[in-house]
Amino acid sequence: MLYAIGHNAWFSIQKMTQPPCMTREQLLQLLTELVRLPDFQMAQFEALMRQEVRALIPHDGVVMGYGTIQLNQVTMNDFVAVDYNLAMLAEMSLHTSFDERPVLKVWLACQQPMMLTPDVLREIGSAYELEEMLKFDLHPMLIHGQRDLSGNMSSYFSFSRCTATAEQACADIAVLMPFLHVLLTRAMASRRRYFRYDLSAKEQKIMAYLGKGYSNKEIAEFLGCSQYTIKNQVATILKKMNASNRTEAMYLFNQIF
């Protein structure tokens, strides 16, 4: 469950033994609020997928990635898995082709949700994809994603052992995907940025507020500390990023890949 904290800009995740039951409309309302946050962390995204999304679209696990498409080659720039088959992940290659995975080519052509079963793969997939599905018991498998405006990048979601009906699951993920695409790419961007510059949790929050154009005084009020403290922390951030000012820091911070 997601709870607002402080200035209504930061959210934390409370782990639950039973996922909340939300209607599609309720989940859409929640996703609308989440995309408005100044920053969105990978831990929040994983909990969202594990709890609210799984409650609406029942499945065992999901692997999600963001990749580059060049001719018939696909390269996964980054991915995250939530309760997915670990043995399958260990064998998964970050570089593939449409020859090896023709299902990707079919999906990219139609860009519609697909529910995959062994019978479907026998018709449109490769022997490799069918063997993988059967070996790791991934079916029924729900897949979808969203390409960016350039058409050269795309997110990709693969839900294993999806127990919802194909019609219902495809309808639900089609409506949710624009929001999940935005949240996934933002969470991946945040993870890469913070790892790249070794920013602390407090510095991550400050960077999010800087990105919204808040002053040191306003950030100090949000975080409950003095302007002097924020000034020093901003100076530390600039030093870590080798940036001369806030504008340069935000430019560097927004270089995702």
For each residue, the residues with C-beta under 8 A, 3 or more apart:
1: 13 14 16 20 51
2: 11 12 13 30 34 44 48
3: 11 12 14
4: 8 10 11
5: 8 10 11 12
6: 9 10 222 224
7: 10 222
8: 4 5
9: 6 37 38 208 209 222
10: 4 5 6 7 37 205
11: 2 3 4 5 34 37 44
12: 2 3 5
13: 1 2 43 44 47 48
14: 1 3
15: 47
16: 1 19 20 51
17:
18:
19: 16 50 51 52 54 55
20: 1 16 51 52 55
21: 55
22: 26 27 30 52 55 56
23: 26 27 56
24: 27 28 56 172 175 176
25: 28 29
26: 22 23 29 30
27: 22 23 24 30 31 52 53 56 176
28: 24 25 31 32 175 176 179
29: 25 26 32 33
30: 2 22 26 27 33 34 52
31: 27 28 34 35 176 179 180 183
32: 28 29 35 36 179
33: 29 30 36 37
34: 2 11 30 31 37 40 44 48 179 183
35: 31 32 40 179 182 183 186
36: 32 33
37: 9 10 11 33 34 40
38: 9 208 209 211 212
39: 186 190 204 205 207 208 211
40: 34 35 37 44 45 183 186 187 190
41: 44 45 187 190 191
42: 45 46 80 187 188 190 191
43: 13 46 47
44: 2 11 13 34 40 41 47 48 187
45: 40 41 42 48 49 80 183 184 187
46: 42 43 49 50 80 82
47: 13 15 43 44 50 51
48: 2 13 34 44 45 51 52 53 183
49: 45 46 52 53 54 62 64 82
50: 19 46 47 53 54 82 83
51: 1 16 19 20 47 48 54 55
52: 19 20 22 27 30 48 49 55 56
53: 27 48 49 50 56 57 62 176 180
54: 19 49 50 51 57 58 59
55: 19 20 21 22 51 52 58
56: 22 23 24 27 52 53 172 176
57: 53 54 142 159 162 164 169 172 173
58: 54 55 162 163 164
59: 54 62 142 159 160 161 162 163 164
60: 83 84 160 161
61: 81 82 83 84 85 159 160 161
62: 49 53 59 81 82 83 84 157 158 159 160
63: 79 80 81 82 84 89 92 157 158 160
64: 49 79 80 81 82 155 156 157 158 184
65: 76 77 78 79 80 155 156
66: 76 77 78 79 153 154 155 156 184 185 188
67: 74 75 76 77 153 154 156
68: 74 75 77 152 153
69: 73 74 108 147 151 152 153 154
70: 73 74 75 152
71:
72: 97 98 99 105
73: 69 70 95 96 97
74: 67 68 69 70 95 96 97 98 101 104
75: 67 68 70 94 95
76: 65 66 67 79 94 95
77: 65 66 67 68 257
78: 65 66 188 191 192 257
79: 63 64 65 66 76 94
80: 42 45 46 63 64 65 184 187 188
81: 61 62 63 64 84 89
82: 46 49 50 61 62 63 64
83: 50 60 61 62
84: 60 61 62 63 81 88 89 160
85: 61 88 89 136 137 138 160
86: 89 90
87: 90 91 136
88: 84 85 91 92 132 135 136 138
89: 63 81 84 85 86 92
90: 86 87
91: 87 88 132
92: 63 88 89
93: 96
94: 75 76 79
95: 73 74 75 76
96: 73 74 93 100 101 104
97: 72 73 74 100 101
98: 72 74 101 102 104 105
99: 72 102 126
100: 96 97 126 128 129
101: 74 96 97 98 104 105 125 126 128 129
102: 98 99 105 106 124 125 126 129
103: 106 107 114 116 121 124 125 126 129 143
104: 74 96 98 101 107 108 156
105: 72 98 101 102 108 109
106: 102 103 109 110 114 124
107: 103 104 110 111 112 114 143 144 145
108: 69 104 105 111 147 154
109: 105 106
110: 106 107 114
111: 107 108 145 146 147
112: 107 144 170 174
113: 142 143 144 169 170 171 173 174 177
114: 103 106 107 110 120 142 143 144 170
115: 120 140 141 142 162 166 169 170
116: 103 120 121 125 133 139 140 141 142 143
117: 120 121 139 140 141
118: 121 122 130 133 134 139
119: 122 123
120: 114 115 116 117 123 124 125
121: 103 116 117 118 124 125 126 129 130 133
122: 118 119 125 130
123: 119 120
124: 102 103 106 120 121
125: 101 102 103 116 120 121 122 129 130
126: 99 100 101 102 103 121 129 130
127: 130 131
128: 100 101 131 132
129: 100 101 102 103 121 125 126 132 133
130: 118 121 122 125 126 127 133 134
131: 127 128 134 135
132: 88 91 128 129 135 136 138
133: 116 118 121 129 130 136 138 139 141
134: 118 130 131 137 139
135: 88 131 132
136: 85 87 88 132 133 160
137: 85 134 161
138: 85 88 132 133 141 160 161
139: 116 117 118 133 134 160 161
140: 115 116 117 161 162 163 166
141: 115 116 117 133 138 158 159 160 161 162
142: 57 59 113 114 115 116 157 158 159 162 164 169 170 173
143: 103 107 113 114 116 156 157 158 159
144: 107 112 113 114 157 170 173 174 177
145: 107 111 154 155 156 157 177 181
146: 111 154 155 177 178 181
147: 69 108 111 151 153 154
148: 151 152 153 154
149:
150: 153
151: 69 147 148
152: 68 69 70 148
153: 66 67 68 69 147 148 150
154: 66 67 69 108 145 146 147 148
155: 64 65 66 145 146 180 181 184 185
156: 64 65 66 67 104 143 145
157: 62 63 64 142 143 144 145 173 177 180 184
158: 62 63 64 141 142 143
159: 57 59 61 62 141 142 143 162 169 173
160: 59 60 61 62 63 84 85 136 138 139 141
161: 59 60 61 137 138 139 140 141
162: 57 58 59 115 140 141 142 159 169
163: 58 59 140
164: 57 58 59 142 168 169 172
165: 168 169
166: 115 140 169 170
167: 170 171
168: 164 165 171 172
169: 57 113 115 142 159 162 164 165 166 172 173
170: 112 113 114 115 142 144 166 167 173 174
171: 113 167 168 174 175
172: 24 56 57 164 168 169 175 176
173: 57 113 142 144 157 159 169 170 176 177
174: 112 113 144 170 171 177
175: 24 28 171 172
176: 24 27 28 31 53 56 172 173 179 180
177: 113 144 145 146 157 173 174 180 181
178: 146 181 182
179: 28 31 32 34 35 176 182 183
180: 31 53 155 157 176 177 183 184
181: 145 146 155 177 178 184 185
182: 35 178 179 185 186
183: 31 34 35 40 45 48 179 180 186 187
184: 45 64 66 80 155 157 180 181 187 188
185: 66 155 181 182 188 189 256
186: 35 39 40 182 183 189 190
187: 40 41 42 44 45 80 183 184 190 191
188: 42 66 78 80 184 185 191 192 256
189: 185 186 192 193 254 256
190: 39 40 41 42 186 187 193 194 204
191: 41 42 78 187 188 194 195
192: 78 188 189 195 196 256 257
193: 189 190 196 197 199 207 253 256
194: 190 191 197 198 199 204
195: 191 192 198
196: 192 193
197: 193 194 237 240 241 252 253
198: 194 195 240
199: 193 194 203 204 207 237 240
200: 203 204
201: 204 205
202: 205 206 223 233
203: 199 200 206 207 233 236 237 240
204: 39 190 194 199 200 201 207 208
205: 10 39 201 202 208 209 223
206: 202 203 209 210 219 223 230 233 234 237
207: 39 193 199 203 204 210 211 237 249 253
208: 9 38 39 204 205 211 212
209: 9 38 205 206 212 214 218 219 222
210: 206 207 213 214 219 234 246 249 250
211: 38 39 207 208 250 253
212: 38 208 209
213: 210
214: 209 210 218 219 222
215: 218 219
216: 219 220 227 230 231 234
217: 220 221 227
218: 209 214 215 221 222
219: 206 209 210 214 215 216 222 223 230
220: 216 217 223 224 225 226 227 229 230
221: 217 218 224
222: 6 7 9 209 214 218 219
223: 202 205 206 219 220 230
224: 6 220 221
225: 220 229 230
226: 220 229 230
227: 216 217 220 230 231
228: 231 232
229: 220 225 226 232 233
230: 206 216 219 220 223 225 226 227 233 234
231: 216 227 228 234 235
232: 228 229 235 236
233: 202 203 206 229 230 236 237
234: 206 210 216 230 231 237 238 246
235: 231 232 238 239
236: 203 232 233 239 240
237: 197 199 203 206 207 233 234 240 241 243 249
238: 234 235 241 243 244 245 246 249
239: 235 236 242
240: 197 198 199 203 236 237
241: 197 237 238 249 252 253
242: 239
243: 237 238 246 248 249 252
244: 238 248
245: 238 248 249
246: 210 234 238 243 249 250
247: 250 251
248: 243 244 245 251 252
249: 207 210 237 238 241 243 245 246 252 253
250: 210 211 246 247 253 254
251: 247 248 254 255
252: 197 241 243 248 249 255
253: 193 197 207 211 241 249 250
254: 189 250 251
255: 251 252
256: 185 188 189 192 193
257: 77 78 192
